[in-house]
Amino acid sequence: MTNTVLAAKKRNVTDCKRTPKIPRDICDFEVIVIINRAIEDSLNIYPSSYLTDLAKIYQSAQEVCFEATKRTKEPSKWKEAIETKIDSLKEQINLITRHERKEKLNKE
């Protein structure tokens, strides 16, 4: 959290990242309580009298909350699945063509 706050102090309030809204059903309240406790502790140690500093602190808290609750997705393997399906279909076509050739040879 401190790294994010330090990075936030160096930038303007308008240059912050947009964080998506998180529905209450999905919200992880333990993370929010921990972040709020960290904000309270830092404000008790370093009180701020400027609203821009408070805005930067809350923006960094939003970023930390988003990073802490973000779920990483594994990359989709759709291309590999399609390639394996194409390969299996090609093998089936090869078997069918071999079978047809043998039947033609037997008829002659």
MOFEN-V904995 format. One record per residue. RES is the residue in three letters. SS is DSSP state (a for helix, b for strand, c for the rest). OMEGA is omega in whole degrees, -180 to 180 (* if undefined). Layout:
RES SS OMEGA
RES SS OMEGA
//
This chain:
MET c -177
THR a 178
ASN a 180
THR a 178
VAL a 179
LEU a 177
ALA a -180
ALA a 180
LYS a -178
LYS a -177
ARG c 178
ASN c 180
VAL a -177
THR a -178
ASP a -177
CYS c 177
LYS c 175
ARG c 177
THR c -179
PRO c 176
LYS c -179
ILE c 179
PRO c -177
ARG c -179
ASP c -176
ILE c -172
CYS c 178
ASP c -173
PHE a 178
GLU a 179
VAL a -180
ILE a 179
VAL a 180
ILE a 179
ILE a 178
ASN a 178
ARG a 179
ALA a 178
ILE a 179
GLU a 180
ASP a -179
SER a 178
LEU a 175
ASN a -180
ILE a -178
TYR c -179
PRO c -178
SER c 179
SER c -179
TYR c 179
LEU a 179
THR a 177
ASP a 178
LEU a 178
ALA a 179
LYS a 179
ILE a -180
TYR a 175
GLN a 179
SER a 176
ALA a 177
GLN a 179
GLU a 180
VAL a 179
CYS a 179
PHE a -180
GLU a -178
ALA a -177
THR a -178
LYS c 177
ARG c 179
THR c 179
LYS c 175
GLU c 180
PRO c -178
SER c -179
LYS c -177
TRP a -178
LYS a 179
GLU a 180
ALA a 179
ILE a 180
GLU a 178
THR a 178
LYS a 178
ILE a 179
ASP a -180
SER a 177
LEU a 177
LYS a 177
GLU a 178
GLN a 178
ILE a 178
ASN a 178
LEU a 180
ILE a -180
THR a 176
ARG a -180
HIS a 179
GLU a 180
ARG a 180
LYS a 179
GLU a 179
LYS a 179
LEU a -180
ASN a -179
LYS a -179
GLU c *
//
